Amino acid sequence: MESDVEKKLRNMCKAAKMYEDTAEKSMTEVTHIYNYNRRVLVYRYVSELEFAEYAEGLARNLTSLRKRSARLSQQLKKIHSNVQEQIEELYRTEVDIDMKLRACHGSCRSALLFSVNHPSYETLQAHMDQLDKTVNQRRKVATLSEVLPHIKLQPVDVGLASSAEYKTIPMVQKELLTQFEDIGQNRVVLEELLKESADMEVLNLA
């Protein structure tokens, strides 16, 4: 006949086996949750890296476009200045011809019908003034954006050390369940690009 001690020992073994099975089932569920969360964290981490890389490329492209725009603006200003000089020279020449023809009392006055089209020059000058105003406005806008911010990922130190007790859990050792310390954590920050001297010279041209 089973003694009280043997009965208690058998019940304790059953209880221990039940607790062990329950703990193993719980750890299996925890492992599933861990793996799901890890996939989410890894996906977010990779997405952050890809986003930062894309943003850096975009910043380079915008910087290149800004430099090209500044060069084209400078060329446009030179062309505008040359055209303005040619218009003024042509106007002075026509005025001079008109004055000489008016002073002529011979056959040249009757043979050559010539007069300066002043309204046409006034209209042309108005267009030139408007173009000059537009170019100056665009250069002012470019000057305001001469410092181009760009996105960087800055590592964040969470300051949480891995638990020694956690590493002793059999399921943790079996499934290599880290505490996500192997996944870097970052924050998005904006850094300003230093202005290059070449850009300063171009954008500050008046």
Buried (B, 14 or more C-beta within 10 A) or exposed (E): EEEEEEEEEEEEEEEEEEEEEEEEEEBEEBBEEBEEEBEEEEEEBEEBEEEBEEBBEEBEEBBEEBBEBBEEBBEBBEEBEEEBEEBEEEBEEBEEBEEEBEEEEEEEBEEEEEEBEEEEBEEBBEEBEEBBEEBEEEBEEBEEEBEBEBBBBEEEEEEEEEEEEEEEBEBBEEBEBBBBEEEEBBEEEEEEBEEEEEBEEBBEEE
